[in-house]
Amino acid sequence: MPYSPLPIEDYGLIGDCASCALVGRNGSIDWLCWPRFDSAACIAALVGTEENGRWLVAPVEFVTSKRAYRDSGMVLETIFETRTGRVALIDFMPIDAAAPTIVRIVEGRGGQVEMTNKLKLRFDYGTSIPWVTRLPDEAGITAIAGPALVVLRTEVPLEGEDMRTVSNFTVKEGERFTFVMSYGPSHLPAPAAIDVDQALSHTLTYWEEWAGRCAYDGPHSHAVKRSLVTLKALTFAETGGIVAAPTTSLPEQIGGGRNWDYRFCWLRDATLTLVAMMAGGYYDEARRWRDWLHRSVAGSPEQLQIMYGIAGERQLMEWEVPWLVGYEGSVPVRVGNAAAGQLQLDVYGEVISALHLARRENLRQANYGWSLQLGLLEHLETIWKEPDEGMWEVRGGRKQFTVSKAFCWMAFDRSIKDIEDYDLPGPVERWRAVRDEIHAMICSEGFNKEKNSFTQSFGTDALDAGLLLLPVIGFLPGDDPRILGTVEAVERELLVDGFVLRYRTDETADGLSGGEGAFLACSFWLVDSYVVLGRYAEAEALFDRLVGLSNDLGLLAEEYDPHLRRQVGNFPQAFSHVALVSAAVHLRNRKVPVRGEMEEAA
C-alpha cells in the first residue's frame, strides 16, 4: 500500500538550531531540509509521496508507540510495543556537530523485535535521485546529487532496493544499533564519523541546561517551557533569526490551496517573541532576535519588508513545485513567499514596538537603533493614510484596514515615549499631532455604530480577530464600551466551537479560495481579552482548551480545524507558541501590560 503522511499532530520535531526534521510516531522522518531551515528538502514525503524522500526506522510490525522528549529537550524517544518485544528509537540532531547530522539509535528493551530501515533520499524537494556508493570500509553509503552529499554510517548491513537503501535486522533486549546520517558539500570529503555516545550526552546536557534556565514560575509551566524550547529549536543560531515554522505548504484547510512557505522570519512576531523570551528569562536570545531585527530592516525605510530570510535575505521569490502532490492532496506546494513584497503598515508599529521594548529592558543602550527608527517614522508619516494588504496578507487588493492604522498609531506613540523617556532627538510635537490624527480617524472610520464594534476595514461590517489587540497595544482601555462591544462581536461572529477565526473567508475578499481553520494565536488573544476584561474564569477555561490541542509532545500547528478535530497549517508554529507563553504570563499576573511595557510580565 502506498505510504501516506501522518496527521500533522503525529509528528515530532528534532533540530540543532540550524535545521530540523519531522519524525512521525511510526518512526518515519518525512521532512528534512539541509543544511538550513530554508534549504531545499532532501526528504519531502510530508508534502508528497514516499518517492519524494523518506527515512523509516521502525519495527516491521508494532502494536503501539509512545514517545516523549528526554529531559525537557529535543532528544526524542519513541517506544514501540510489538507482539514479540519492546524497542526504543532515539532520534536527535547533535548540537555543535562539525556537520549537520541526524542520529537514530535503536535499543532493545525486551524480547526481540524485527526491525526495518528504509532510506530514500531525494534532493531538490524530492526530485533529484542521488548517486549512491558504498563507503570504503563497507560501514555505510554515500549519496551525491549535484552540490549535496549525504553519508550514512551504521553497523547494520545495507542493501540497495528499488532506488532506496534498506536493511532488515533483529534487535534483542540489551542490544543497540546506530544510524548516523550527515550532510556536506559534494566537492569536499564526506563528514567524519562521530562518537554517538558523546554526541548524545552533549546534546542532552545542552538542552537540559537551556531548559533549566527558564525563569517562568507559575501555572502551566510545562506548556510554557516546551513552547520556549520549541522557539529555541526554531532559532537559526548563526544569526538569531527565528523561523515562523520549519515547514512549507502544510494546508490551512485539508485539500485546499492556502498553503504557504513559513521558513522565514516575520516582523509581525517581533515584539511578542521578545516578550516570550524575556518572560522565560532568556535575555541573550531576546537580544540576538532584536539584533537580527535591526540588521534585517536596516537600509532604505521605503524597502521595509514584512518578512526576511533567516540571515536577513530579502529575495524570497515564490514558486510552485509541480511534482509534489501536496499534504493529503493540498496543492499547490509553494517555495518562497510573495507576501514579502506586500505593503503591510502594521509592521512599522511592530518593529518600533520591539525597539521600544528592547530599549526599556536595556537589551541595548537607549540610543542604539534610534536613527533607524527615525527613518522608519519619517517614511511612515508619508504613507500611513494609504491602503495596504493588512496583517493577514490578503491577496484580494489593498484596503484601509483598521488594525494596520492602529499599529501606525502605536509606531508614533512608542516613539514619542522614547523621546520623552530617554531625551532622544525627534519632532515630538509633529508626531503627537499625527498620532492624534490617526486615533481620530480609526474611531471615526473604523467603528461601526450599528454593530457596536470596530471592523476589519473602514466602511465595512466584517470583523477581524486582530481587533482584539486594540486594548493590548494601548489604543483604548479595556473597559471602553467600544472595546467591550468589539470583544462581544468577535465572540458572536468569529468563534467556531469556542476557537477564533482570523476572519470569515466568505466575507473578506482575500483573493483565495476555500476556507481555513481557527487561528490558534488569535484564540490566545481572546484569552488576553478576557484577562483585560476581568473574565478570569473564562480566560483559564479557554487557555486550558487551547493547550489541550497540543500533541503528545506539546507542539502546536498554526491552526486547528474544529470540524475535523485536527491540527492544520505549518508545524510547529512559532506564533502559536509565542502567544501561548504570553497568555500564560498574563493569566498568572491577572493583567495584560500594554505591548512594549514589560515590567509586569517578566
Secondary structure as a PSIPRED ss2 file (coil, helix, strand):
# PSIPRED VFORMAT (PSIPRED V4.0)

   1 M C   1.000  0.000  0.000
   2 P C   1.000  0.000  0.000
   3 Y C   1.000  0.000  0.000
   4 S C   1.000  0.000  0.000
   5 P C   1.000  0.000  0.000
   6 L C   1.000  0.000  0.000
   7 P C   1.000  0.000  0.000
   8 I H   0.000  1.000  0.000
   9 E H   0.000  1.000  0.000
  10 D H   0.000  1.000  0.000
  11 Y E   0.000  0.000  1.000
  12 G E   0.000  0.000  1.000
  13 L E   0.000  0.000  1.000
  14 I E   0.000  0.000  1.000
  15 G E   0.000  0.000  1.000
  16 D C   1.000  0.000  0.000
  17 C C   1.000  0.000  0.000
  18 A C   1.000  0.000  0.000
  19 S C   1.000  0.000  0.000
  20 C E   0.000  0.000  1.000
  21 A E   0.000  0.000  1.000
  22 L E   0.000  0.000  1.000
  23 V E   0.000  0.000  1.000
  24 G E   0.000  0.000  1.000
  25 R C   1.000  0.000  0.000
  26 N C   1.000  0.000  0.000
  27 G C   1.000  0.000  0.000
  28 S E   0.000  0.000  1.000
  29 I E   0.000  0.000  1.000
  30 D E   0.000  0.000  1.000
  31 W E   0.000  0.000  1.000
  32 L E   0.000  0.000  1.000
  33 C E   0.000  0.000  1.000
  34 W C   1.000  0.000  0.000
  35 P C   1.000  0.000  0.000
  36 R C   1.000  0.000  0.000
  37 F C   1.000  0.000  0.000
  38 D C   1.000  0.000  0.000
  39 S C   1.000  0.000  0.000
  40 A C   1.000  0.000  0.000
  41 A E   0.000  0.000  1.000
  42 C E   0.000  0.000  1.000
  43 I E   0.000  0.000  1.000
  44 A C   1.000  0.000  0.000
  45 A H   0.000  1.000  0.000
  46 L H   0.000  1.000  0.000
  47 V H   0.000  1.000  0.000
  48 G C   1.000  0.000  0.000
  49 T C   1.000  0.000  0.000
  50 E H   0.000  1.000  0.000
  51 E H   0.000  1.000  0.000
  52 N H   0.000  1.000  0.000
  53 G C   1.000  0.000  0.000
  54 R E   0.000  0.000  1.000
  55 W E   0.000  0.000  1.000
  56 L E   0.000  0.000  1.000
  57 V E   0.000  0.000  1.000
  58 A E   0.000  0.000  1.000
  59 P E   0.000  0.000  1.000
  60 V C   1.000  0.000  0.000
  61 E C   1.000  0.000  0.000
  62 F C   1.000  0.000  0.000
  63 V C   1.000  0.000  0.000
  64 T E   0.000  0.000  1.000
  65 S E   0.000  0.000  1.000
  66 K E   0.000  0.000  1.000
  67 R E   0.000  0.000  1.000
  68 A E   0.000  0.000  1.000
  69 Y E   0.000  0.000  1.000
  70 R H   0.000  1.000  0.000
  71 D H   0.000  1.000  0.000
  72 S H   0.000  1.000  0.000
  73 G C   1.000  0.000  0.000
  74 M C   1.000  0.000  0.000
  75 V C   1.000  0.000  0.000
  76 L E   0.000  0.000  1.000
  77 E E   0.000  0.000  1.000
  78 T E   0.000  0.000  1.000
  79 I E   0.000  0.000  1.000
  80 F E   0.000  0.000  1.000
  81 E E   0.000  0.000  1.000
  82 T C   1.000  0.000  0.000
  83 R C   1.000  0.000  0.000
  84 T C   1.000  0.000  0.000
  85 G E   0.000  0.000  1.000
  86 R E   0.000  0.000  1.000
  87 V E   0.000  0.000  1.000
  88 A E   0.000  0.000  1.000
  89 L E   0.000  0.000  1.000
  90 I E   0.000  0.000  1.000
  91 D E   0.000  0.000  1.000
  92 F E   0.000  0.000  1.000
  93 M C   1.000  0.000  0.000
  94 P C   1.000  0.000  0.000
  95 I C   1.000  0.000  0.000
  96 D C   1.000  0.000  0.000
  97 A C   1.000  0.000  0.000
  98 A C   1.000  0.000  0.000
  99 A C   1.000  0.000  0.000
 100 P C   1.000  0.000  0.000
 101 T E   0.000  0.000  1.000
 102 I E   0.000  0.000  1.000
 103 V E   0.000  0.000  1.000
 104 R E   0.000  0.000  1.000
 105 I E   0.000  0.000  1.000
 106 V E   0.000  0.000  1.000
 107 E E   0.000  0.000  1.000
 108 G E   0.000  0.000  1.000
 109 R E   0.000  0.000  1.000
 110 G E   0.000  0.000  1.000
 111 G E   0.000  0.000  1.000
 112 Q E   0.000  0.000  1.000
 113 V E   0.000  0.000  1.000
 114 E E   0.000  0.000  1.000
 115 M E   0.000  0.000  1.000
 116 T E   0.000  0.000  1.000
 117 N E   0.000  0.000  1.000
 118 K E   0.000  0.000  1.000
 119 L E   0.000  0.000  1.000
 120 K E   0.000  0.000  1.000
 121 L C   1.000  0.000  0.000
 122 R C   1.000  0.000  0.000
 123 F H   0.000  1.000  0.000
 124 D H   0.000  1.000  0.000
 125 Y H   0.000  1.000  0.000
 126 G H   0.000  1.000  0.000
 127 T C   1.000  0.000  0.000
 128 S E   0.000  0.000  1.000
 129 I C   1.000  0.000  0.000
 130 P C   1.000  0.000  0.000
 131 W E   0.000  0.000  1.000
 132 V E   0.000  0.000  1.000
 133 T E   0.000  0.000  1.000
 134 R E   0.000  0.000  1.000
 135 L C   1.000  0.000  0.000
 136 P C   1.000  0.000  0.000
 137 D C   1.000  0.000  0.000
 138 E C   1.000  0.000  0.000
 139 A C   1.000  0.000  0.000
 140 G E   0.000  0.000  1.000
 141 I E   0.000  0.000  1.000
 142 T E   0.000  0.000  1.000
 143 A E   0.000  0.000  1.000
 144 I E   0.000  0.000  1.000
 145 A E   0.000  0.000  1.000
 146 G C   1.000  0.000  0.000
 147 P C   1.000  0.000  0.000
 148 A E   0.000  0.000  1.000
 149 L E   0.000  0.000  1.000
 150 V E   0.000  0.000  1.000
 151 V E   0.000  0.000  1.000
 152 L E   0.000  0.000  1.000
 153 R E   0.000  0.000  1.000
 154 T E   0.000  0.000  1.000
 155 E C   1.000  0.000  0.000
 156 V C   1.000  0.000  0.000
 157 P C   1.000  0.000  0.000
 158 L C   1.000  0.000  0.000
 159 E E   0.000  0.000  1.000
 160 G E   0.000  0.000  1.000
 161 E E   0.000  0.000  1.000
 162 D C   1.000  0.000  0.000
 163 M C   1.000  0.000  0.000
 164 R E   0.000  0.000  1.000
 165 T E   0.000  0.000  1.000
 166 V E   0.000  0.000  1.000
 167 S E   0.000  0.000  1.000
 168 N E   0.000  0.000  1.000
 169 F E   0.000  0.000  1.000
 170 T E   0.000  0.000  1.000
 171 V E   0.000  0.000  1.000
 172 K E   0.000  0.000  1.000
 173 E C   1.000  0.000  0.000
 174 G C   1.000  0.000  0.000
 175 E C   1.000  0.000  0.000
 176 R E   0.000  0.000  1.000
 177 F E   0.000  0.000  1.000
 178 T E   0.000  0.000  1.000
 179 F E   0.000  0.000  1.000
 180 V E   0.000  0.000  1.000
 181 M E   0.000  0.000  1.000
 182 S E   0.000  0.000  1.000
 183 Y E   0.000  0.000  1.000
 184 G E   0.000  0.000  1.000
 185 P E   0.000  0.000  1.000
 186 S C   1.000  0.000  0.000
 187 H C   1.000  0.000  0.000
 188 L C   1.000  0.000  0.000
 189 P C   1.000  0.000  0.000
 190 A C   1.000  0.000  0.000
 191 P C   1.000  0.000  0.000
 192 A C   1.000  0.000  0.000
 193 A C   1.000  0.000  0.000
 194 I C   1.000  0.000  0.000
 195 D C   1.000  0.000  0.000
 196 V H   0.000  1.000  0.000
 197 D H   0.000  1.000  0.000
 198 Q H   0.000  1.000  0.000
 199 A H   0.000  1.000  0.000
 200 L H   0.000  1.000  0.000
 201 S H   0.000  1.000  0.000
 202 H H   0.000  1.000  0.000
 203 T H   0.000  1.000  0.000
 204 L H   0.000  1.000  0.000
 205 T H   0.000  1.000  0.000
 206 Y H   0.000  1.000  0.000
 207 W H   0.000  1.000  0.000
 208 E H   0.000  1.000  0.000
 209 E H   0.000  1.000  0.000
 210 W H   0.000  1.000  0.000
 211 A H   0.000  1.000  0.000
 212 G H   0.000  1.000  0.000
 213 R C   1.000  0.000  0.000
 214 C C   1.000  0.000  0.000
 215 A C   1.000  0.000  0.000
 216 Y C   1.000  0.000  0.000
 217 D C   1.000  0.000  0.000
 218 G C   1.000  0.000  0.000
 219 P C   1.000  0.000  0.000
 220 H C   1.000  0.000  0.000
 221 S H   0.000  1.000  0.000
 222 H H   0.000  1.000  0.000
 223 A H   0.000  1.000  0.000
 224 V H   0.000  1.000  0.000
 225 K H   0.000  1.000  0.000
 226 R H   0.000  1.000  0.000
 227 S H   0.000  1.000  0.000
 228 L H   0.000  1.000  0.000
 229 V H   0.000  1.000  0.000
 230 T H   0.000  1.000  0.000
 231 L H   0.000  1.000  0.000
 232 K H   0.000  1.000  0.000
 233 A H   0.000  1.000  0.000
 234 L C   1.000  0.000  0.000
 235 T E   0.000  0.000  1.000
 236 F C   1.000  0.000  0.000
 237 A C   1.000  0.000  0.000
 238 E C   1.000  0.000  0.000
 239 T C   1.000  0.000  0.000
 240 G C   1.000  0.000  0.000
 241 G C   1.000  0.000  0.000
 242 I E   0.000  0.000  1.000
 243 V C   1.000  0.000  0.000
 244 A C   1.000  0.000  0.000
 245 A C   1.000  0.000  0.000
 246 P C   1.000  0.000  0.000
 247 T C   1.000  0.000  0.000
 248 T E   0.000  0.000  1.000
 249 S C   1.000  0.000  0.000
 250 L C   1.000  0.000  0.000
 251 P C   1.000  0.000  0.000
 252 E C   1.000  0.000  0.000
 253 Q C   1.000  0.000  0.000
 254 I C   1.000  0.000  0.000
 255 G C   1.000  0.000  0.000
 256 G C   1.000  0.000  0.000
 257 G C   1.000  0.000  0.000
 258 R C   1.000  0.000  0.000
 259 N C   1.000  0.000  0.000
 260 W C   1.000  0.000  0.000
 261 D E   0.000  0.000  1.000
 262 Y C   1.000  0.000  0.000
 263 R C   1.000  0.000  0.000
 264 F C   1.000  0.000  0.000
 265 C E   0.000  0.000  1.000
 266 W E   0.000  0.000  1.000
 267 L H   0.000  1.000  0.000
 268 R H   0.000  1.000  0.000
 269 D H   0.000  1.000  0.000
 270 A H   0.000  1.000  0.000
 271 T H   0.000  1.000  0.000
 272 L H   0.000  1.000  0.000
 273 T H   0.000  1.000  0.000
 274 L H   0.000  1.000  0.000
 275 V H   0.000  1.000  0.000
 276 A H   0.000  1.000  0.000
 277 M H   0.000  1.000  0.000
 278 M H   0.000  1.000  0.000
 279 A H   0.000  1.000  0.000
 280 G C   1.000  0.000  0.000
 281 G C   1.000  0.000  0.000
 282 Y C   1.000  0.000  0.000
 283 Y H   0.000  1.000  0.000
 284 D H   0.000  1.000  0.000
 285 E H   0.000  1.000  0.000
 286 A H   0.000  1.000  0.000
 287 R H   0.000  1.000  0.000
 288 R H   0.000  1.000  0.000
 289 W H   0.000  1.000  0.000
 290 R H   0.000  1.000  0.000
 291 D H   0.000  1.000  0.000
 292 W H   0.000  1.000  0.000
 293 L H   0.000  1.000  0.000
 294 H H   0.000  1.000  0.000
 295 R H   0.000  1.000  0.000
 296 S H   0.000  1.000  0.000
 297 V H   0.000  1.000  0.000
 298 A C   1.000  0.000  0.000
 299 G C   1.000  0.000  0.000
 300 S C   1.000  0.000  0.000
 301 P H   0.000  1.000  0.000
 302 E H   0.000  1.000  0.000
 303 Q H   0.000  1.000  0.000
 304 L C   1.000  0.000  0.000
 305 Q C   1.000  0.000  0.000
 306 I C   1.000  0.000  0.000
 307 M E   0.000  0.000  1.000
 308 Y E   0.000  0.000  1.000
 309 G C   1.000  0.000  0.000
 310 I C   1.000  0.000  0.000
 311 A C   1.000  0.000  0.000
 312 G C   1.000  0.000  0.000
 313 E C   1.000  0.000  0.000
 314 R C   1.000  0.000  0.000
 315 Q C   1.000  0.000  0.000
 316 L C   1.000  0.000  0.000
 317 M C   1.000  0.000  0.000
 318 E C   1.000  0.000  0.000
 319 W E   0.000  0.000  1.000
 320 E E   0.000  0.000  1.000
 321 V C   1.000  0.000  0.000
 322 P C   1.000  0.000  0.000
 323 W C   1.000  0.000  0.000
 324 L C   1.000  0.000  0.000
 325 V C   1.000  0.000  0.000
 326 G C   1.000  0.000  0.000
 327 Y E   0.000  0.000  1.000
 328 E C   1.000  0.000  0.000
 329 G C   1.000  0.000  0.000
 330 S E   0.000  0.000  1.000
 331 V C   1.000  0.000  0.000
 332 P C   1.000  0.000  0.000
 333 V C   1.000  0.000  0.000
 334 R E   0.000  0.000  1.000
 335 V E   0.000  0.000  1.000
 336 G C   1.000  0.000  0.000
 337 N C   1.000  0.000  0.000
 338 A H   0.000  1.000  0.000
 339 A H   0.000  1.000  0.000
 340 A H   0.000  1.000  0.000
 341 G H   0.000  1.000  0.000
 342 Q C   1.000  0.000  0.000
 343 L C   1.000  0.000  0.000
 344 Q C   1.000  0.000  0.000
 345 L C   1.000  0.000  0.000
 346 D H   0.000  1.000  0.000
 347 V H   0.000  1.000  0.000
 348 Y H   0.000  1.000  0.000
 349 G H   0.000  1.000  0.000
 350 E H   0.000  1.000  0.000
 351 V H   0.000  1.000  0.000
 352 I H   0.000  1.000  0.000
 353 S H   0.000  1.000  0.000
 354 A H   0.000  1.000  0.000
 355 L H   0.000  1.000  0.000
 356 H H   0.000  1.000  0.000
 357 L H   0.000  1.000  0.000
 358 A H   0.000  1.000  0.000
 359 R H   0.000  1.000  0.000
 360 R H   0.000  1.000  0.000
 361 E C   1.000  0.000  0.000
 362 N C   1.000  0.000  0.000
 363 L C   1.000  0.000  0.000
 364 R C   1.000  0.000  0.000
 365 Q C   1.000  0.000  0.000
 366 A C   1.000  0.000  0.000
 367 N C   1.000  0.000  0.000
 368 Y C   1.000  0.000  0.000
 369 G C   1.000  0.000  0.000
 370 W H   0.000  1.000  0.000
 371 S H   0.000  1.000  0.000
 372 L H   0.000  1.000  0.000
 373 Q H   0.000  1.000  0.000
 374 L H   0.000  1.000  0.000
 375 G H   0.000  1.000  0.000
 376 L H   0.000  1.000  0.000
 377 L H   0.000  1.000  0.000
 378 E H   0.000  1.000  0.000
 379 H H   0.000  1.000  0.000
 380 L H   0.000  1.000  0.000
 381 E H   0.000  1.000  0.000
 382 T H   0.000  1.000  0.000
 383 I H   0.000  1.000  0.000
 384 W C   1.000  0.000  0.000
 385 K C   1.000  0.000  0.000
 386 E C   1.000  0.000  0.000
 387 P C   1.000  0.000  0.000
 388 D E   0.000  0.000  1.000
 389 E C   1.000  0.000  0.000
 390 G C   1.000  0.000  0.000
 391 M C   1.000  0.000  0.000
 392 W C   1.000  0.000  0.000
 393 E C   1.000  0.000  0.000
 394 V C   1.000  0.000  0.000
 395 R C   1.000  0.000  0.000
 396 G C   1.000  0.000  0.000
 397 G C   1.000  0.000  0.000
 398 R C   1.000  0.000  0.000
 399 K E   0.000  0.000  1.000
 400 Q C   1.000  0.000  0.000
 401 F E   0.000  0.000  1.000
 402 T H   0.000  1.000  0.000
 403 V H   0.000  1.000  0.000
 404 S H   0.000  1.000  0.000
 405 K H   0.000  1.000  0.000
 406 A H   0.000  1.000  0.000
 407 F H   0.000  1.000  0.000
 408 C H   0.000  1.000  0.000
 409 W H   0.000  1.000  0.000
 410 M H   0.000  1.000  0.000
 411 A H   0.000  1.000  0.000
 412 F H   0.000  1.000  0.000
 413 D H   0.000  1.000  0.000
 414 R H   0.000  1.000  0.000
 415 S H   0.000  1.000  0.000
 416 I H   0.000  1.000  0.000
 417 K H   0.000  1.000  0.000
 418 D H   0.000  1.000  0.000
 419 I H   0.000  1.000  0.000
 420 E H   0.000  1.000  0.000
 421 D H   0.000  1.000  0.000
 422 Y H   0.000  1.000  0.000
 423 D C   1.000  0.000  0.000
 424 L C   1.000  0.000  0.000
 425 P C   1.000  0.000  0.000
 426 G C   1.000  0.000  0.000
 427 P C   1.000  0.000  0.000
 428 V H   0.000  1.000  0.000
 429 E H   0.000  1.000  0.000
 430 R H   0.000  1.000  0.000
 431 W H   0.000  1.000  0.000
 432 R H   0.000  1.000  0.000
 433 A H   0.000  1.000  0.000
 434 V H   0.000  1.000  0.000
 435 R H   0.000  1.000  0.000
 436 D H   0.000  1.000  0.000
 437 E H   0.000  1.000  0.000
 438 I H   0.000  1.000  0.000
 439 H H   0.000  1.000  0.000
 440 A H   0.000  1.000  0.000
 441 M H   0.000  1.000  0.000
 442 I H   0.000  1.000  0.000
 443 C H   0.000  1.000  0.000
 444 S H   0.000  1.000  0.000
 445 E H   0.000  1.000  0.000
 446 G C   1.000  0.000  0.000
 447 F E   0.000  0.000  1.000
 448 N E   0.000  0.000  1.000
 449 K C   1.000  0.000  0.000
 450 E C   1.000  0.000  0.000
 451 K C   1.000  0.000  0.000
 452 N C   1.000  0.000  0.000
 453 S E   0.000  0.000  1.000
 454 F E   0.000  0.000  1.000
 455 T C   1.000  0.000  0.000
 456 Q C   1.000  0.000  0.000
 457 S E   0.000  0.000  1.000
 458 F C   1.000  0.000  0.000
 459 G C   1.000  0.000  0.000
 460 T C   1.000  0.000  0.000
 461 D C   1.000  0.000  0.000
 462 A C   1.000  0.000  0.000
 463 L C   1.000  0.000  0.000
 464 D C   1.000  0.000  0.000
 465 A H   0.000  1.000  0.000
 466 G H   0.000  1.000  0.000
 467 L H   0.000  1.000  0.000
 468 L H   0.000  1.000  0.000
 469 L H   0.000  1.000  0.000
 470 L C   1.000  0.000  0.000
 471 P C   1.000  0.000  0.000
 472 V C   1.000  0.000  0.000
 473 I C   1.000  0.000  0.000
 474 G C   1.000  0.000  0.000
 475 F C   1.000  0.000  0.000
 476 L C   1.000  0.000  0.000
 477 P C   1.000  0.000  0.000
 478 G C   1.000  0.000  0.000
 479 D C   1.000  0.000  0.000
 480 D C   1.000  0.000  0.000
 481 P H   0.000  1.000  0.000
 482 R H   0.000  1.000  0.000
 483 I H   0.000  1.000  0.000
 484 L H   0.000  1.000  0.000
 485 G H   0.000  1.000  0.000
 486 T H   0.000  1.000  0.000
 487 V H   0.000  1.000  0.000
 488 E H   0.000  1.000  0.000
 489 A H   0.000  1.000  0.000
 490 V H   0.000  1.000  0.000
 491 E H   0.000  1.000  0.000
 492 R H   0.000  1.000  0.000
 493 E H   0.000  1.000  0.000
 494 L C   1.000  0.000  0.000
 495 L E   0.000  0.000  1.000
 496 V E   0.000  0.000  1.000
 497 D C   1.000  0.000  0.000
 498 G C   1.000  0.000  0.000
 499 F E   0.000  0.000  1.000
 500 V E   0.000  0.000  1.000
 501 L C   1.000  0.000  0.000
 502 R C   1.000  0.000  0.000
 503 Y C   1.000  0.000  0.000
 504 R C   1.000  0.000  0.000
 505 T C   1.000  0.000  0.000
 506 D C   1.000  0.000  0.000
 507 E C   1.000  0.000  0.000
 508 T C   1.000  0.000  0.000
 509 A C   1.000  0.000  0.000
 510 D C   1.000  0.000  0.000
 511 G C   1.000  0.000  0.000
 512 L C   1.000  0.000  0.000
 513 S C   1.000  0.000  0.000
 514 G C   1.000  0.000  0.000
 515 G C   1.000  0.000  0.000
 516 E C   1.000  0.000  0.000
 517 G C   1.000  0.000  0.000
 518 A E   0.000  0.000  1.000
 519 F E   0.000  0.000  1.000
 520 L H   0.000  1.000  0.000
 521 A H   0.000  1.000  0.000
 522 C H   0.000  1.000  0.000
 523 S H   0.000  1.000  0.000
 524 F H   0.000  1.000  0.000
 525 W H   0.000  1.000  0.000
 526 L H   0.000  1.000  0.000
 527 V H   0.000  1.000  0.000
 528 D H   0.000  1.000  0.000
 529 S H   0.000  1.000  0.000
 530 Y H   0.000  1.000  0.000
 531 V H   0.000  1.000  0.000
 532 V H   0.000  1.000  0.000
 533 L C   1.000  0.000  0.000
 534 G C   1.000  0.000  0.000
 535 R C   1.000  0.000  0.000
 536 Y H   0.000  1.000  0.000
 537 A H   0.000  1.000  0.000
 538 E H   0.000  1.000  0.000
 539 A H   0.000  1.000  0.000
 540 E H   0.000  1.000  0.000
 541 A H   0.000  1.000  0.000
 542 L H   0.000  1.000  0.000
 543 F H   0.000  1.000  0.000
 544 D H   0.000  1.000  0.000
 545 R H   0.000  1.000  0.000
 546 L H   0.000  1.000  0.000
 547 V H   0.000  1.000  0.000
 548 G C   1.000  0.000  0.000
 549 L C   1.000  0.000  0.000
 550 S C   1.000  0.000  0.000
 551 N C   1.000  0.000  0.000
 552 D C   1.000  0.000  0.000
 553 L C   1.000  0.000  0.000
 554 G C   1.000  0.000  0.000
 555 L C   1.000  0.000  0.000
 556 L C   1.000  0.000  0.000
 557 A C   1.000  0.000  0.000
 558 E C   1.000  0.000  0.000
 559 E E   0.000  0.000  1.000
 560 Y E   0.000  0.000  1.000
 561 D E   0.000  0.000  1.000
 562 P C   1.000  0.000  0.000
 563 H C   1.000  0.000  0.000
 564 L C   1.000  0.000  0.000
 565 R C   1.000  0.000  0.000
 566 R E   0.000  0.000  1.000
 567 Q E   0.000  0.000  1.000
 568 V E   0.000  0.000  1.000
 569 G C   1.000  0.000  0.000
 570 N C   1.000  0.000  0.000
 571 F C   1.000  0.000  0.000
 572 P C   1.000  0.000  0.000
 573 Q C   1.000  0.000  0.000
 574 A H   0.000  1.000  0.000
 575 F H   0.000  1.000  0.000
 576 S H   0.000  1.000  0.000
 577 H H   0.000  1.000  0.000
 578 V H   0.000  1.000  0.000
 579 A H   0.000  1.000  0.000
 580 L H   0.000  1.000  0.000
 581 V H   0.000  1.000  0.000
 582 S H   0.000  1.000  0.000
 583 A H   0.000  1.000  0.000
 584 A H   0.000  1.000  0.000
 585 V H   0.000  1.000  0.000
 586 H H   0.000  1.000  0.000
 587 L H   0.000  1.000  0.000
 588 R H   0.000  1.000  0.000
 589 N H   0.000  1.000  0.000
 590 R C   1.000  0.000  0.000
 591 K C   1.000  0.000  0.000
 592 V C   1.000  0.000  0.000
 593 P C   1.000  0.000  0.000
 594 V C   1.000  0.000  0.000
 595 R C   1.000  0.000  0.000
 596 G C   1.000  0.000  0.000
 597 E C   1.000  0.000  0.000
 598 M C   1.000  0.000  0.000
 599 E H   0.000  1.000  0.000
 600 E H   0.000  1.000  0.000
 601 A H   0.000  1.000  0.000
 602 A C   1.000  0.000  0.000
